[in-house]
Amino acid sequence: MPENGGLRARSGQNSGVSHDSHPSRHRRVWAGDPHPLGATFDGTGTNFALFSSSAEHVELCLFGGPRDQSLDEQRIDLHEVDGHVWHAYLPDVTPGQHYGYRVHGEWNPDAGLWHNDNKVLLDPYAQRIDGELDWNAACFAYNLDDPNSANSENSAPFVPLGVIHDRSFDWGGDELLKTPTHESIIYEAHVRGFTMQHPDIPPEKRGTYTALRHPAIIEHLVQLGVTAIELMPIHQFIHDHHLIRQGRKNYWGYNTIGYFSAHNEYGAQIGAGPADEFRETVKALHSAGIEVILDVVYNHTAEGNHLGPTLSMRGIDNHSYYRLVDDEPRHYLDFTGCGNSLNMRHPHVLQLIMDSLRHWVLDMHVDGFRFDLASALARELFEVDRLSAFFDIIHQDPVLSQVKLIAEPWDVGEGGYQVGNFPPKWSEWNADYRDTMRDFWRGEHARLATFAQRFTGSSDLYRSDTRRPTASINFITCHDGFTLSDLVSYDEKHNDDNGEESRDGESHNRSWNHGAEGTTDDASINELRHRQRRNLIATLLLSQGVPMLLSGDEIGRTQRGNNNAYCHDSELSWVDWENLDSDMHHWVQRLIAFRSAHPIFKRRRWFQGRPLRDNDDMAWFRPDGEEMTSSDWEQGFAQAVGVFLNGEAITIPDRFGNRIIDDTFMCIFSASPLELTWTLPPERWGSSWAVKFDSSRPEIGQGSDETLLAGAQFIIPGRTTIVLERSTT
């Protein structure tokens, strides 16, 4: 007897009608329940529930698999409707069954109504999706030669279908890791690109969830020292039509069609199901102490604008799911640059997003989310509203309020750049940090004071609303833009292979080729590029806030100057494991281990500048050994500064009540192209100092530290980072 089986029987067994020319496949149809939404297998049968406030009639369609012709389709009328939710319970339907919906209703595109029962629609709550979009003309609700007339072609053979999914899984005691945010080091990676060329992974498993848990991948992450892997989109997504025609793909995956389903192309085992493969990967990463954060795209869907295909929400209830232009509802408000925007004002859209997020936490055990174009989620009317219902719901949710929440704090609409304006509990990708550090190290003037703000956690952006330094997700590079190697090797983007005549991608990259565009045999240029990469990584890992690394930067990955490789599922965008830069890899490992060992570089509270035992908790110094004054910060030409970080000044106990006392350090950053004579401060700041890192001599600090005395003068080469540790004797 299925769960609540008695209730369903009392509600009316066989309440629906099964349309099928094959009597042997006759289905029993019970009334079912309106909740939960989606297709829910309870161990015996499956409950189907679909929200649509504009439908006049709904048919559940059962298929033998994707690409089935319509003659093999079984249609079941849904007669039960409660609160605009159409539902039924089929006691004979079990996991593996393919399904979709046909939604009958008014066809009136000018009024924003696109109902067309010739189109098979994907369940927005489908937890497994099979098949790819074929981009046949039948997938469009309108005739391509007449947008005002309905297309009568059957789309069933050409669209992806939902699959009934068994949610049971043996987690073996696995739980969320809940790594403290200030302890976190995030590694942004692409499931496919990260693993496609690793020589230790069997070729048939490369580019999959299974590859991501291969011992060689996990060993790399553990040895590197990262605490979390942030995966680029793994929700089911669609490859854009124009890219398919050009022989390309939407490699990045920011084109979601299913918010509950793990992308099926990343599955390795036919029949096993991508969801279970992903769960096994989460288990393995958790066992290694690595959190899993998902990059999620709730701001738009793959159905695009009014000229796009009708695959799911557009045909189910266009007015509810999408933001339409008020006086021209055929068209969509577009805050994303992708054709449409989800309607965050509608309670069922908010429910969809919240149910999806909870699914990934409770059923898939992910540890947090990075929200793509998050400003679009906060637009209740037109302007971004930091007190929107989306934030209110997340903050009060007992599950989601306890995981990591990271915003990409901008969208493409007016007023969409909202760095620093998200509410408490949220961290943000800090683009101001990225821009400041890039400009500082390429020698831009008037950046010293801003450098200090960003290095200490960007208190000007986050402190006023009670947030902590962990609100700032610091990064130099991410998937969108140059890799670290390309940042120091190219002045201009080189996106010719994208098929858009290099009009795509950011044109102002704050990059510098150091004397030659692209690869060069000039030893002096290559040495400077290597040093600049070390400088940028050192700055990132010594800064307050949460550092994020782009996968492959630690081993020298290049995209040959392409700063928008979204459409390249090829060696251009894959991590090259054969030609890795071992020296850079070792530099990053050392710095991560150093940061992890010293709480002073990952403070939970802001620096105060208060005196402590004759020393401040933090102080800034000029090259002559004197403390910086207000007028010094105003010197636009200044390109070098030192910062004293007092490990004895951490007075807040850790989460176990232990008082933390760390070592004390002096970090020196010189972006000047010239050699500088540096003077250490007087003895009251420290009698002697050991050199732990020197980006001009990366071998220093590995067991043979140099020692410098208070007041000592020494030469710093141009464009160099030095880290000194105060001796305790």
N, C-alpha and C positions, 0 to 999 in steps of 0.2 A: 504494500500500500504506500503510495507516494506521500511525502510530507503534506499535511493538510488535505489529504485525499478525501476525507469525509466531507469537508467543506466544499471541495470541488464537485463531488457527486451531488450534494444537496443543491449546488448552484445550477445543476442541469447538465447531466451527461449528454454527449452528442449535441451540444448547443450550436455547433457550427455545421457547415456543409462541406464535404470533401468532393471536389471536382476532379474526377480521375477516370480515364477510360479503361483502367486496369483494375478490376474488382479485387484482385489479390493484394493490392496495396491500399485497400480501404483503411482509413485512419479513424480511430476513436477520437472524438473531440469533446473535451469538457470545457466548462466556462473558464476555469482558471482564475488568477488573481491579477489585479493591476500593478502589483508590486512584488518583486523588484522589476524595474524596466530591463528589457533585453530578453535573451533566451537563457533560462536558468534550469539546468539539469539537477534534479534532486535525488538521484540515485535510482530512480525508476522511469520517470518520464520528464518532459520538459515543459515549463511554463513560458509562454511568449507574451510580451507586453511592449507596445509601441505607442509613444505619445504623438498625437496629431490633433490639433484643435481645428484644422481646416478641412480634414478629410470628410467625405460623405460615405465612404465605404472602404474597407481595407481587406486585402487578401494576403494571407500567409502562403508563400510559395516554397515548396520542398523540391530539391533537385538531387540527382545522383552525384553531382559534382560540378565544378566549373566547366563552362563551354558546352553543357548539355543543351540540346535543342529543345524548343518549347514543347514538343510532343512528349518529352520525358518529364515534364513539369506537373506537379500536383498542387492544385490551388485549394485553399481552405478559407472560407469566409469567416471573418471575425465579427461576431454579432454583439459580443459583450463590450460595453464601453462605460468606463467610470472615470470621471474627471478628465475627459479627453484621452484616456489611455485605452487602447484597443487590445483585448487580451483573450487568450485561450490556453488550455492545458492539453497537451497531447501525451497520453500515457505510454504510447508506443515509440516515441521519438527519443533516441539516445545519442550520445556523443559520436561525432563523425558525420552527422546529417548536415547537408548543405541547405541553406535557406536564404530567402530574401522576402521583400514585400512588394505588392502592387497597391498603390494608394490612389483611389478614385476621388475626384473632386473637380472644382471649377478650373477651367483653362482660361486664364486671362493675364497674359504677361504684363500688360500695361498696369494692372492692379497688383502685380507681384505674385500672381498665382500660377504655378507651373505644374499643376497636377496632370499626370499623363499615365494611365494605367498600362500603357505599353512598355513602360520602363520598370525594370526590376531594381528595387532600391535596397541598399545595404543598411542593415540595422545599425544605428549609431552606437549601440551598446554591444555589438558583436565582439566576443572575446577571442575569436580566431577568425581570420579572413583567408580565403583561398582564391587563387587565380589572380591574374593581372588585367588591368584595363586594356582593351584591344583598340581603343580609339576609333571604333567604327562609327559611321554616321548615325546608327541606331542609338548610340549612347546620349544623343542630344534630344531634349524634349521637344524642340522646334525643328522644322525643316531648314536645313542649312541655306537653301535658296529663298526661303521666306520665313523670317523670324517670327512672324505673327501667326503662323499656322502650326498646328500640332503634328508631331512626327508619329506616324502610326507603326513604324518598324519596331519589332520586338528586340529589346536590348539584352535579353537573357544570355545569349551565347557570348557576349562580349564584355561582361562586367564581372568584377570580383564578387564573391558570395560570402555570407557569414557561415560559420561552421559551429555546431553545438560543441561546447567545450566542457570537459570534466574538470572542475576546479580543485579536486582533491589532489594533494601532493604531500609527500613525506619530506617535511623540512628538517627532520632529525634534530630538533632543538634550536635551529637557526633563529636568530633574532636580529633586529636592527642594532647596529654597532653604537650609534649615538656618540660618535667621536666629538668631543668638545670643539666648537667652531674655531676657537683660537689655536687649537692644535692641528687644524686641518691644512693639508697641502693638496690641492686639486689638480688633477691631470685630465685635460680635455682630449677625448679620443673618438675616433670613428670606428665602429665595429669592424667594418670591412677594410678600411684603409690601414688600420693599425696592425692587422694580422695577415694581409694578403701576400706579403713577400717574406714572411718569417721562415727561414730554412728548416727549422725544427718542427714545424707544423705540417702534417700530411696535406698534400695539395687539395684533396677533396674536402677538407675541413676549413681551409683558409677562408677568411671573410665571413665567418659565422659566429654565433653565440658560443658554440662549442670551442672554437679557436681561442676565444677571449679567455677561457679558463684553462687553456693549455699550460702545463707547468712552466714552459719557457716564458710565456707572457707574464704569468703571475710572479715568477722569479725576477723578471726585469722590474716590475712595479715595486716589489718588496725591496729589492736591492737599491732601487732609486730612492725609496723612502717616502713615496706619496701615500696619503691616507685615504684618498677618494678618487675614483675614476668617474668623470662626467662624460656620459655617452651622448654624442650627437643623436638626433631623433631616431628612435626605434619604434615609435607608433607606426602603424601601417600607413604608408604614403604612396602617392601616385607619381609616376614619371610624366612630366609635362609633354603635351603633344608636339610642340615645336622642337623639343629636344629629341624626342623619338625620331622625328623626321630627319633630324640632322645626324642621327647615329649616336646621340649622347643620352645621358640619363640625369635625373635629378639626384646626383650622388649624395649631396648633403642631407636630403630627406625632409626639408622644411615645407612639406606639401601634404599634410596629414589628411587621411580619409577615415581612419578608425582609431579612436582614443582609448580603446580597451585591448587592442590586439598588438602583439609583438610582430614587427614587420616580417613577413613570411620569407623574403629573399635571404634573410640572415639565418634561416633554419638549415641545419646540415643533414638531418636524418628524415627521409621521407616517411611520413606516417607518425613520427614521434610527436610532432607539433612544436612550433617555435616557442610557445609559452613555457613548456616544460624544459626545453633547452635553455631558455633564458633563466628560469628558476635555478637550474643546476649551476649555471654560471654565477648567479648571485651567491648561492651557497658557498661555492669555491672561493670567490673573492672575499666574502665575509670571514671564511676560515683563515684567510691570510691577513685579516685585519684591514681590509680595504672596503670602504663604503662605495655604494653605487648611487650616483645622482643622474637623473634623466633630464635631458634638454627637451622640453615639451612645447608644443605649438598649438595653444588654445585660442590664438587670435584670429585664425582664418582656417578654411578648409580647401581641399583640392578642387572643389567645384567651380572656383573662380568667379568671374563676373557674369553678367547676363548672357554672355556668349558661350559660357562654359557648359560642360556636360551635366546631366542630371543623374547623379549616382546615389544620393542619399538624402540629406537634409532638405535640399531644394525641392525635391519632389514630395517630401513627407509633410513639411510645414514651413514654407519659405519665410513667412512673416514672423514666425516665432524664433527661428534659429539665426536669422541674419539681420544685420542693420541695413535697412532700405532707405533710400532717399525719400524724405517725407512727401514731397509733392510730385515725385516721379518714381514710384515704387518698382518699376521694372529694373531700375539701377540700384547698385549697392554703395553704401558708404565704405570707403576703402582707406583704412588707417595703416594698412600693412604693405601696400604695393603689390599685393597678390590677388586683387580682384574683389575680395569680400572681407567682411569682419563679422565675427560672431556677435550676437545680440546679448550683451552682458546685462541688459535691462530686464530680460525675461527670466522668470524663476526656473523654468525647465532647462534653460541653457546653463544657468548657474548650477542646477542640480546635476546636469550632465558632466560638467567639469569637476564638481566635487566628488561625484560617484567614480569618475575616472581616476582622480588622484587617490582616493581611498583604496580603489582596486589595486593600484600599483604599490601602495604601501602594505596593505593587509594581505593581498593574495600573491604579490610578487616580491615583497620584502625590500623594495628600494628605499634608500635612506634620505632622499631629498629630490628637489626639482630645481631646474633653472628654466625660468619662464621666458620664452622667446617673445620679443617685442611686447614686454609686459605693460607698457603704458596703454596699449590698446585694450587691455583687460580692465582698465580703470576708467574707461570712458563711458559713463552712464548716460550722459547727454552728448555733448560734443567735446567739452574740455576734459582733461585728465583730472579725476577726482580721487585724491588719496584716501578719502573716507567712503569709497564706493562699497557697494554690497559685496563685491568679490572679496575685498580685504576683510570686511566684517565677518563673513561666513568662515573664512579660513582661520581667523584668529580665535573664534569660539569653538572650532572643531577640535574634539579631544584627540583625534589622530593626527591631523595635518598640522596643528599648531606645534607638534613635537618633532617635526622633521625639518631638515634644512630647506629654506625658501630663499631662492636667489632670483633676482629680477635682472633682465636686460632692460634697463630703465629708459627705453625710448621706443618710439614707433615713427612712421614716416608722416604722420598727420601734423597739423599745425599745433605747436606747443607740446610736441611729443617727447622732447628731450627732458627727462625728469631725473637726472642723476642727483642723488641727495634728497629726493622728495618722497621716497617710499616710507611706509610706516614702520614702527618698531617691530622686531622679530624678523625683518627682512634684511638680507644682504643684497648688494648690488654690484654688477659688473661696473667697475669704476673707469670709465673711458677717460676721465680727467687725469687719472693716474697714468694710464697708458701714454697719453699725449705729452704729459709733462716729462716723463722719463725718456721718451724718445727724443724730445727736443733738447733736454739737458745734455744727453750724451752725444748728440750730433753738433753741439756747440752753440745752440741758440742763446742769445743774450737775454737778460731780464727774466731768468728762470730760477734763480737761486732760492728766493723766498717761497715760490710755489713748490719747488723741489722739497723744501723742508716740510711744508704742509702735507704733501703726498707721502713722504717717507714716514711720517709719524702717524699715519692713519686717516688723514683727511678730516680732521675734527671740524673744519669749517663747513663740511658737507653734512656730517652725521651727528655731531655732539649735541646740538640744540634740542633734539627730540628724544633724548635719553639713550640713543643707540651707542654702541661701543665701537672700537676699532674694527671688530669683525664684520661690521656692516660693509666694509670696503673689500670687495674681491679685486685684488690687484693683479694686473696682467700686462705683459708687454706685447704678446701676440696671442691670437686665437684663430679659430678655423677661418674666420672672415678677414682676409688681408694677407700680408706677407708672412712667411715663416720667419723665424729669427735669423737664419742664414741669409735669406733674401733681403731682410730689413737692412742689413749692413752691406749688401752687394748690388743693390739696384736703386737708382734715383727715380725711375719710372716703372709703371706697371707694364707687363708684357702679356696681354690677354688675347693675343691674336687667334689662338686656337679655340676660343670660346664661341666664335661665329657671330660676334656682335661688333666687329671692327674696332675692338678695344674701347668701346663706349661704356662698357660695364665696369664695375669695380671702382673703388675709391681712387681719386686722382691725387689727393693730398695725403701721402702716407707717412710724412715725417721720417722718411728713410734717407739713407746716404750711402752711396756706393764706394766711398773712400778713394776715388781716383780712377776707377774703371767700371764700366757697366757690365755686370755679370761676371762670369769666370775669368780669371786672369792668371798668368804665370809670374806676375810681379810679386816677389817674396815679401817686400815691405808692405804692400797693400794687404796681402793675405794675413800677415802677422797682425796688422792693425785691426782687420776685421775680426780675427779670432779674439783679440783683446776686448774689442767692443762687445762681442757676444758675452764674454765673461763678465764685463762690467754690468751689462743689462741684467743678466741672471743674478749676479751678486746683489744688485740694488733691489731686485724683486724679492729675494729670499731674506734680506735683512730688514725689509720694511715692515712696519706695523700693519696689521690687516691679514687677509687670507690670500696667500699666493696661488695663482693658477698658471700651470705650464701647458703649452700646446704640445701634443704628442709628437715626438720626433725632433723637437728642438734640442733635446739633450744629446742627440747623436748626429746633428747637422743636416736635418732634412731640408731639401729645397724643392720648390715648385717652379724653378727656372724663371722667377720673376712674375709668375701669374699670381695675382692677388685676389682672384675670385674663381677658384677652381671648383665651383659648385656643381658643374656639369661633367666633370672628368672622373670617371671610375676607371682609372688607369694608373700606370706607374708615376704619372705626373703628381698625383695626389696621395699615393700610397707611401707608407713609411719604408724606406730603403734600409733593410737590416744588414745587407752585405757590405755596404760602404759606409759604415758608421764611423763617426768621429769619436774615438775612444778617449782622447784627452778632454774633450768637452763633456763627455759622459761622466768622467771621473770628477771634473770640476763641479758639475751639478750635484752628484752624489755627495761630495764633501760638504757643500753648502747646505744641502737639505739636512744632513746629519748634524751639522753645526747648529742650524736653526732649531732642530728638534731637541737638542741637548740643552738649549739656553732659553729660559723663559723670558729673558729681557727682550728677545726679538719677536715675541708673540704675547704681548701683554693683554690682559683681559680688561684693563682700564686705561684711560688716557694718561699720558705724561702730564705732570702738574708743574714742573719747574721749581718745586719746593726744595729748600736746602735740607740736606741730610748728612750729619756727621762731617761737616765742612764742605761737602760736595752736593751739588744739585742732583736730582734724579736724571736730568738731561741738560746738556749745555752744548752750545755751538761755538766753533772756533775758526778763526782766520788762519791762513798759512803762517803768520808770524807768531802763532801760539797765544794770541789774545782772544778773549771772548768776543763774539759778534755783537755789534751795537745796532741800534735801529738804522742808523745811516749806512752801515755796512750792507744791510739787506737791500737797500735802495740802489746799490751800485749795479747798474744793469750789465756792466762788463764782467763782473765777478763770475768765475766759472769753477771755483773750488771751495770746499767747505769740509770741516770736520765736525763730527757729532760724538759727544761723550754720553755713554749709556751706563747708568749706575745700577748694577745688579743688586745692590743692597737696598734699593729704593722700592722694591716690590713688597708692599706692606699688606696687600690683600691676601688672605690665606687661599689655598687652592680648594677644590670642591670636597676634599677630605679633611679640611681644617688645618692642614700643614702650612706653616709660614715658609714662603719661598725666598731663598737668598741665592742670587746668581752671581757669576763673575761680572766684572766690569770691563767695558770695551770702548775703544775709540775707533770710529769708522771714518775714513778719509775718502772723499770722492773728488776727483779732479777731472773735469771735462775739458780743461785747457789743452790746446795743442802743444804747449810749451812745457819744458821741464820747469818744475817749481822747487824752490828750497822751502822745506816744511820744518817748522819748529814745534816740538812737543810742548805742552803747557807746563807750568811750574810743578814742583814736587807735591804740592797739596792735592793735585789731581791724580797723582800716581808716581811712584819713584822709578819704576821701570816697566817696560812694555814689551811683550813678545809679539812678533809678526806672525799672524795666523793665516792671512790670505794676502796675496799681492797679484793683481790681475796681469801685471807686466812680467811676473815670474811665477807662473802657476804651480811650480814645484815647491815653493816656499810653504812652510807650515805643515809639512808631512813628516813630522818626527825630528826636524832639525830647525826649530824656531830661532830666528834672529832676535836679539834683545836690544832695545833702545832705552836710554835713560831719560829722565825728566829733563826738559830743556834742550834735548839733543836736536841738532839740525841734520836733515838728510835730504837727498834729492828724490823727487817723485817724477817719473817720466810722464810725458803728456798722456792724457786719457787713461787714468789708472785708478783702481780701487784698492785700498789697503785696509785691512782689519787688524787692530792691535788689541791684545788682551793684557789687562793690568796684572802684574805679578802680585802674588799674595805675601811674599817674603820681603 
